[in-house]
């Protein structure tokens, strides 16, 4: 009586039959599971794939028939994945057979590559090498499979395929985490392949153009400061904003100071334009300089201060001793007036987050004044962390300028961000007399 009910279960859904099930029941169950795997309503994580793999040898032929007859690429790929889950000798042979065919869609190719990579069968290497051609996901899957079986096999591939292999490996983050030792061992060679390709000016791969900013991103994943000069050379013939931005982001990721002069010149050129606007490249160049300054690079710290002072000030309003500008800070000034004040604020908004790293530091009053600027919200966040340098500078200025002015009101607000409700802190005790009647500031959001 027990087996009378089982065919109903088989007809309802794909499920793993008991080990004691008769062959006809197992066959019927496999049929349901294969139909389920081919069902277009399912996507990659179809449970039928796992069930067919667990059934083992009896399911190999039906799965193989699915691969040979299915016309839909994604459904065919699901059958390939099911064959890959079937860890039998006959399943492995069929995977090798299908990998040698030429009528494979992208999903099927990717599934075959992943399945063959898990077998670790060296016979799959030349077959997988056929699929490593471009920046598409099937090529990436094949590159990863080659890496899994033999991470040095790519050296036997033609140059173009080596580039495609390097692209696929560089774009696979999990290899850096889960195969870190092997990845790190081969990364320098892969970086040289990508750098040489970029240096040649060839941005195509497999007959398709690839954005130069993407090439730089890929090189960043496997490269190091050893390729910094190659990356920097891109700026010589590129004016694209996204590409220039990526150059400075890559150099910063590698902590390379080679682009320091280029970054400073880019920002200076932007400042000199009458219609200055922040761009990706300018923002990244400033971030790059700030990052180098945080690394205690003295040239970057001086460059930041030079850019801070580049547009000139009509007078030194801080009571602090005059700062000695660096040699590179001379030679640039803007006329006085509302337009120049707005431009000055826009430029300094890009630089202010590194005011502590500048050498010399900008006057505290100049930092605090940005509370009334396009970056006022960000400044309120920065000023909400007490800094003795800013507190002392603001207090010193207010002590020498007792008469209330519009500027004094801004500075008191900045001081309130620093010290309101914090008078127990030693640096803030001296601020108390200047905050009488000043409301404690709060964020609008």
N, C-alpha and C positions, 0 to 999 in steps of 0.2 A: 504493500500500500504506500510505503514511503516514496517509491520512485514514480508513482502515478501523479503525484503533485509536482514533482521536480520539473517536468517539461513546461508547466505553466510559469515557473520561475524563470526558466530559460527564455521563454517568449517575452517576458516582461522587461528585463534589463540585463546588461552585461554584468556577470559576477563570476568569481573564481569558483569552479566546481570542486566538490570534495575529491580528495585523492582516490577514494574508492568508487567514484562515478564510472559507469560503463563508457566505453569508447564512443557510442552513439550520442550519449548525453554530452560528453566533452566536445564532440564535433558540433553538436547543435549550439552549445554555448559559445564556441569559437566563432561560428557564423554570426551570432547576434553581436558579439564584440567587434568583429570586423565591420559589420554594417554600422555599428555605433561609431567606430573610428572614422568611417568615411562620411558620416553625417555632417553636412555643411553647418548645422547648428552648433557643432562643437568647435572649439578653438584648440590651441596647443596643449592645454592641460586636461585633455580628455582622459578620464580614468580607465577607459577601455585600453589605452596604450599600456598602462601598467599591468592590467589583468592579462592581456595577451602575452606580455613578456614573462609573467609568472607561470603561465600555462606551459611554457617551454617548447620542446620539440614538436608536439602535435600542432602548434599554431604556426610554425615556420612556413609551410606550403601555402596556407590560406593568406597569410600576410604578404607573401611573395607574389601571389596572384593579384592581390590588391595593388601592389606597386606596379605590376605589369599592365594592368587594365584601367586604373584610375586616371581620368583626364584632368581633374581639378588639382592644381599644383599643391594647394594647402592640404587637401585630403590625402594626396599621395605622400606628402611629407609626414603626415601623422602615421601612416602605415610604415614608413621608413623608421620613425622613432620607435614604433612598436617592435620592429625587427631589431633595432639597437638595444632594446630592453631585454631581448631574448638572448641570453648569454650562452648560446650553444655554438658548436663548431659549424653546423650547417647555416646558422643565421649569419655568422661572420663571413662565410664564403659568399652568401648571397649579397651581402653589403658590398664586398669587393667587386662582385659582378655588376651591380647597378652603378657603382662609382665609375666604371669604365664606359658607361653609355654616354651618348651625346644629346639625348632629348630630355634633358633635366631642367626643370624650372628652378627659379631662385630658392623657393622654400624647400624643395626636395634636395637641392644641392647643399644647402645649409644643414639640413637634417642628416644627410649622409656624412658630411664632414664631422659633425658632432659625434655621430655614432661610431665612425671609424677612429676618431681620436680616443674614444674610451676603450677601444679594443687594444690599443698600443701595438698593433700589428705593423711591423715595418714594411710589409708588402703594400700598405696603403699609401706610403709616402709619394711615389710618383703620380698616383691617381689624385691625391690631394693637391699636388703641385699644379695640376691642370686648372684648378679652380681659383688659384691665387692670381688675380688679374687686375683688380681695381679697388675702389673704396666702398664697395657694396657689402652688405651683410653676409652674402654667401662667401665672398673672398675672405672676409674677416674670420668666419667660422673655419674655413680651411686653414688659414694661417694659425689659428689657435690649435687646431688638431695636429698640424705639423709640429708645433711647439710641444704639445703633449707627448708625441711619439719620439721626436728627435729634434731638440731645440737648435741643433747646428745644421740641420739638413738644408736650410735656406741658402747656405753658401754654395750649394750645388745647382741652384736655380739660375736662370738668366737674369741679367741686371734688372730688367723691368719688373720681373716677378719678385726679385729681392726687395725692390722699393714697395711693391704692393704688400709683401709680407711684413715689412717694417711698419707700414701704415696699420695693418690689422693688429699687430702686437701692441703698438703704441696706443691704440684706441681701446684696449682691453684692460680696464682697471683691476679686475680681480686677479690677473696674473701677478701684478705688483704686490698684492696682499698675500695670496695663497701660494705663490711660487717665487717668493721674493729673491731667494738666493740665485736661482737660475735666471730670473729676469734681470737682475743686476749684473750678472756675469755677461750677458749678451747685449745689454742696453747700449754700451758705448759703440759697439760695431753697428747696431741698428741706427743710432744717432748719426754716425758718419754717413751712412747710406742716405738718410733723409736730408742731411745738411748738404751733401754733394748735389742732390737732386734740386734742392731749393736754389743753391748757388748757380746752377746751370740755367735758371730762369724758366725751366719747364714745369708748368703747373698742371699738366695733364697726366692722367693715369688711366690706363685701359681705354684710351680714346676719349675720355671725358675730362673736362676741366674741373679742377678742385680749387676752391678758394685758397689764396695764399695765406690768409689768416688761419685757415684750418691746418695747412702744412706747418705753420709755426706752432700751433697748439699741439700737434702730434710730436713735433721735435721736442717740445717742452717736456713731454711725458717720458721720453727716453734719454734726453740729452742732459748736458751739464754746462758749466761755464767754459768747457773746452770748445763748445760750438758758439760762444758768444759773438765772436767776430763775424761768423757766417750770418748770424741773425742780424747783427748791426748793419751789415752790408746791404740788407734789404732796403734800408732807409734811403740809400743813395739814388734809387730809381723808383721809389714808391711814394705817392702823395695820398693814397687812399687812407682815410681816417681810421678805419677799422684795422687795417694792416699796421699802421704806425702804432696804434694803441697796443696791438698784440705784441709788437716788438718789445716795448717797454715792460709789458707784463711778463714776458718770458725772461728778460734780463733780470727783473726783480726776483722772479722765482728761483733763479740761479744765483742770486746775490752778486751779480757781476757788475762792477763799476765802469765797464768799457763804454757804456752809453751815456755817461754823465754829461759830457759836453753837448751831445746831440739833444738830450732832454732839456737842458738849460736853454739852448738856442731855439728849440721849438717853442718853449713858453715865451721867451723874449720876443720872438717873431709874432706870436699871437697878440702879445701886449701892445706891440707897435701899431697894430691895425686899429683904425679909428672905429671899426664896428666889431670890437672884440666880443667873441662869444666862446663860452666853454665848449670844447669838443671832446670826443672820446680820447683822441691822441693827447691833447693838452692835459686832460684829467689824469691819464695814465702816466704821462711824463712827470707830473707833480707827485703822483703816488710813488713812482719809481724813486724820485729824489728823496721823498720822505722815508721810504724803506731803507735806502742807503744811509741816510742820516741816523736812523734807528740802529743800524749796524755799526754806528760810530765812525762813519766815513767822514773825515773832516772836510773834504772837498765838497761833498754833497751838502753838509751843514752850511758851508759858506755860500754855496750856490743858492740855497733856499733864502738866506738872508739877502743876497744880492737881488733876487727876484722880488722879495718883499719891498726892498727899497728902490727898485728900478724905476718906478713911475714918479719918484721924487716927492718930497714933502715941502710945503711952503715954509714951514718952520718946525723946530723941535719943540713939541708941546709938553713933553714929559719933563718932570723935574729931575729925571735921572741924568747922569753924565752923558754927554754925546757919545754915540757909538762910532767907532772907526769903520767905515765901509771897506769891504774887501775890494781888491783891484778890479774884479769883474763887475762891480756894482755901479761903476761910474759910466756916464755917457748916455743916460736915458732919463728924461723927465717929461712931465705932462703939464700943460697950462692949468692954472687954477680954475675952479668953477664947478658947478653941479655935475656936469658930465664927467670931469676928471675924478671927482669924488666917488661917483658911482662905479667908474671903471676901477679905481683903486680898491674899492670894497670887493668887487667881483673877483679881482685877481687874488686878494688876500684871503678870500673865502676858500680858495683852492689850496692855500699854503698854511692856514692857521692851525691845522691839526698837528703840525710839526713844529709849532713855535718853541716847544721845549728843546727840540733837537737842533734849532738854528744856532749858528755861531757867527757873530754874537746873537743873543736873543733879541727879538724885537721889543721895544718898550711896552710895558704892561698896558699902558693907556691905549696904544694902537690896537692891541689884541681886544681889549674890552669894548672899544668903539664898534667892533663888528657886531655887537648885540643889536645895533640898528643898521642892518644891512640885508642883502638878499638871503644870507644864511643865518638869519636871526634865530630860527628854531634850533638849528644845529649848534649855534653858539650857546644857547641856553643849556643845552645838554653838556657841552664842554665846560661851561662855567659852573655847573652844578657840583663839580668836584673841587673842593678848596685847594688852592695852590698858593703857598706863601709868596712866590715870586709875583703873582698877579695881585694878591692882597696888598703886599707892601708897596708895589708900584702905584696902585690906585689910591691907597691911603696917602701916600707921599704927595701925589698930584693934588688931591683934594685939600690937603693941609696947606699947600702953597697957593691955592686958588679958592679962597673962602667964598667969594661972591658966586651966588648961584647962577649957572648958565645952562643952556640946553645941553651942552656937553657934560656938565656936572650931573645932570639928571640921568643921562645914559650911564655914566660911571657909577653912580649910586645904585642903579638897577643891577649893573654887573656885580657890584660888591654885595648886593643883597643875594644874588644867586650864589655867591661864594660863601657868605657868612650868616645869612638870616637863620635864626634858631640854632646857631652853632657857636655862640659866643663862649662856650666852655672850651673850645679849641684855642690853643695858644696863639696861632697866627690871626685868629679872628677877634681877639679881645680888643685890639687897637682899632677895629673897624666899627665898634659899637657907636661911638659919637657921630659917625657919619650916616648912620642908618635910622636915626630917630625920625619917626613919621614916614618911613619908607615901607610900603606894603611888601609883605613876603611874596615873591613872584611864584607863579605856578604855570605849568604847561597848559595850553589851551586844550590839548587832547588828553 
